[in-house]
Amino acid sequence: MIHIIYMAAGNSRRFGNENKLLQNWKGKPLYLHTFEKLLRIREKEPEKISLTVVTQYPEIYREVQNQPGVNAVFCKESRLGVSYTIKAGIRAVGEIYDSVKKKICLVQEAHDFVRKEHCFVKNESSFERKTEHVRTWDYLMFTVADQPNLSKQSIEALIGAAGQRFRQGYTSQPPTFSLCCGERVGNPCMFRADLIPELMQLEGDKGGRSVLKKHECCYVEIENEEEFSDIDTEEQMKKMSGREKTSAKGKKGENA
């Protein structure tokens, strides 16, 4: 199963005094562009894909919580850095598993303490210093809300790459997947469920790509590099709205 975590929680520090995610871009709020694509993807295969939205903004929370099948999470700590958004999403996915009685428990072994949020299921009887069986088909996909040119086809290609390896009879799945265009890599990216303990150790504004770099990654090629362009400033929004190409050479998609 693929658990999509949509991170609509950035601080918009470079955008001035406005919340960029709520700014109009091509007729609707910026965050809605990718969100609506994710909704359509989930609607096609609800038994294989879950969708969680994490935000620190009441306006976004009120909008997404009314969408059928969407798990909305309000996380005021997101203002402290992207790691808080990532961990809030992971905890929410754990609640989804709880609701359907899945028996997957992940334990942090790298530290002397074990915290319950590292566990997909709050199964206290089995929550000890050991790792239980984890299905390799379970992944978490992290997607950002300021990347409006990201296409539905590219998201589906990333999901499909994991599914293709599974159908072809591979004995194991890669720990991570990521989109790329030539030498440039970008969001979204996916993490196999057994990497949750490492993701839960992220701090401050450090994103998941620091975890991805430590592991084997299957890269899925896309044709249009503009899909990786994100909007950080008013100038970038104006350029992208006018269909002018925004050069972002060398950026490595560190938001995830």
C-alpha positions in Angstrom: 0.0 0.0 0.0 1.1 3.5 -0.8 0.5 6.2 1.9 0.7 9.6 0.4 1.6 12.4 2.8 0.8 15.8 1.3 2.8 18.5 3.1 0.9 21.7 2.9 2.6 23.4 5.8 5.5 25.5 4.7 6.3 28.8 6.4 6.5 30.9 3.2 9.4 32.9 4.7 10.6 34.1 1.3 7.2 35.1 0.1 6.8 38.2 2.3 3.9 38.5 4.7 1.5 36.3 2.7 0.9 32.5 2.8 2.0 31.4 -0.6 -0.1 28.2 -0.5 -3.3 30.3 -0.4 -2.2 32.6 -3.2 -4.1 32.4 -6.5 -2.1 30.6 -9.2 -3.9 30.0 -12.5 -7.3 30.4 -11.0 -7.1 28.6 -7.6 -5.0 28.5 -4.5 -1.5 27.2 -5.0 -1.9 24.1 -2.7 -5.0 22.9 -4.6 -3.2 22.1 -7.8 -1.3 19.1 -6.6 -3.9 18.2 -4.0 -6.6 17.7 -6.7 -4.2 15.5 -8.6 -3.6 13.3 -5.6 -7.4 13.1 -4.9 -7.9 11.7 -8.4 -5.1 9.2 -8.0 -6.5 8.0 -4.7 -10.0 7.7 -6.1 -8.8 5.3 -8.7 -7.3 2.8 -6.2 -8.6 3.6 -2.7 -7.8 0.1 -1.5 -4.1 0.6 -2.4 -3.5 4.3 -1.8 -4.2 6.4 1.3 -4.0 10.2 1.4 -3.0 12.3 4.4 -2.7 16.1 4.4 -0.6 17.8 7.0 -1.0 21.6 7.4 -0.5 24.3 10.0 -3.1 26.5 8.3 -6.7 26.5 9.5 -8.0 27.5 6.0 -6.3 24.5 4.4 -7.3 22.2 7.2 -11.0 23.2 6.9 -11.0 22.6 3.2 -9.3 19.2 3.0 -11.0 17.6 6.0 -14.3 17.7 4.1 -12.9 15.6 1.3 -14.0 11.9 1.4 -11.2 9.5 2.1 -8.7 12.2 3.1 -7.0 12.1 6.5 -6.5 15.8 7.6 -3.9 16.6 10.2 -3.5 20.0 11.8 0.1 20.4 13.0 0.9 23.8 14.5 4.5 22.5 15.1 5.1 22.6 11.4 6.2 26.2 11.8 9.4 24.8 13.5 10.5 22.9 10.5 9.7 20.3 7.9 10.7 17.4 10.1 7.7 18.1 12.3 5.4 17.9 9.3 7.0 14.6 8.2 6.6 13.1 11.7 3.0 14.3 12.0 2.2 12.6 8.7 3.8 9.3 9.8 1.8 9.3 13.1 -1.4 9.9 11.1 -0.6 6.9 8.9 -0.2 4.9 12.1 -3.7 5.8 13.0 -5.0 4.7 9.6 -3.3 1.3 10.2 -4.9 1.1 13.7 -8.3 1.6 12.2 -8.0 -1.4 9.9 -6.2 -3.6 12.5 -3.0 -4.0 10.6 -0.2 -5.6 12.6 2.9 -3.7 11.5 5.1 -2.4 14.2 8.4 -0.6 13.6 10.9 -0.2 16.4 13.7 2.3 16.8 16.9 0.3 17.4 19.5 3.0 17.0 18.7 4.7 20.3 18.4 3.7 23.9 14.8 4.7 24.0 11.7 3.6 22.0 8.8 6.0 21.5 5.3 4.9 20.4 5.2 7.2 17.4 7.7 4.9 15.7 5.0 2.3 15.5 2.5 1.9 12.7 0.1 0.2 15.2 -0.1 0.9 18.9 0.2 -2.7 19.8 1.5 -2.5 23.3 1.8 -6.3 23.8 4.3 -6.6 20.9 6.0 -3.2 21.3 9.4 -4.3 22.5 13.0 -3.9 21.3 12.6 -6.0 18.2 11.4 -5.5 14.6 8.3 -7.4 13.5 7.6 -8.4 10.0 7.1 -5.4 7.6 5.6 -5.8 4.2 7.9 -4.5 1.5 4.9 -3.2 -0.5 4.2 -0.5 2.1 5.6 2.9 1.2 5.2 6.5 2.4 5.2 9.1 -0.4 6.0 12.6 0.6 4.7 15.3 -1.7 5.1 19.1 -1.3 2.4 21.7 -2.0 4.4 24.4 -3.8 5.3 22.4 -6.9 2.2 23.0 -9.0 3.7 21.8 -12.3 4.1 18.3 -11.0 1.9 16.1 -13.3 -0.5 13.4 -12.3 1.3 11.2 -14.8 4.6 11.6 -13.0 3.1 10.8 -9.6 1.5 7.7 -11.1 4.8 6.7 -12.7 6.5 6.8 -9.3 3.7 4.6 -7.7 3.8 2.3 -10.7 7.5 1.7 -10.5 7.1 0.1 -7.1 4.1 -1.9 -8.2 5.9 -3.1 -11.4 8.8 -4.5 -9.4 6.3 -6.3 -7.1 4.4 -7.8 -10.0 7.7 -8.9 -11.7 8.5 -11.1 -8.8 11.4 -9.2 -7.2 12.3 -10.8 -3.9 12.7 -7.3 -2.3 11.8 -3.8 -2.9 14.2 -0.8 -3.0 14.2 1.2 0.3 13.5 4.4 -1.6 12.1 5.8 -4.9 12.4 9.3 -6.3 11.7 11.2 -9.5 14.5 12.5 -11.6 15.1 14.3 -14.8 18.5 13.7 -16.2 20.9 14.4 -13.3 18.4 16.4 -11.3 16.3 14.7 -8.7 13.2 16.0 -7.1 10.0 15.4 -5.2 8.0 13.3 -4.6 10.0 10.6 -3.1 8.9 7.4 -1.4 10.3 5.5 1.6 9.8 1.8 2.4 8.0 1.4 5.8 11.0 0.0 7.6 12.7 3.4 7.2 10.2 5.1 9.5 12.5 4.9 12.5 15.1 7.0 10.6 12.5 9.5 9.4 11.3 9.9 13.0 14.7 11.0 14.0 14.7 14.0 11.7 15.0 17.3 13.5 14.3 21.0 12.7 14.1 21.8 9.0 15.9 18.7 7.8 13.9 16.8 5.3 13.6 13.2 4.3 16.1 13.3 1.4 18.9 13.2 4.0 17.6 9.7 4.8 17.1 8.8 1.2 20.8 9.5 0.4 21.8 6.7 2.9 20.0 4.0 1.0 19.6 2.4 -2.4 17.2 4.5 -4.5 15.2 3.6 -7.6 15.0 6.7 -9.8 12.0 7.2 -12.1 12.8 9.4 -15.1 10.4 12.1 -16.2 10.8 14.3 -19.3 10.0 17.8 -18.1 12.3 19.3 -15.6 9.9 22.2 -15.0 7.8 19.8 -13.0 10.4 20.2 -10.2 10.1 24.0 -10.1 8.7 25.1 -6.8 7.4 28.6 -5.8 9.2 30.3 -3.0 8.9 34.0 -4.0 6.3 36.3 -5.5 8.7 36.7 -8.5 8.8 33.0 -9.1 5.0 32.9 -9.0 4.6 35.6 -11.5 7.1 34.0 -13.9 5.5 30.6 -13.7 2.0 32.1 -14.0 3.2 33.7 -17.2 4.5 30.4 -18.4 8.1 31.7 -18.3 10.6 29.0 -17.4 12.1 29.4 -14.0 15.7 28.2 -13.9 16.5 26.1 -10.9 19.7 24.4 -11.9 21.5 22.7 -9.1 18.5 22.6 -6.7 18.0 19.1 -5.3 14.5 19.0 -3.9 15.4 19.1 -0.2 11.8 19.7 0.9 10.9 16.1 1.2 
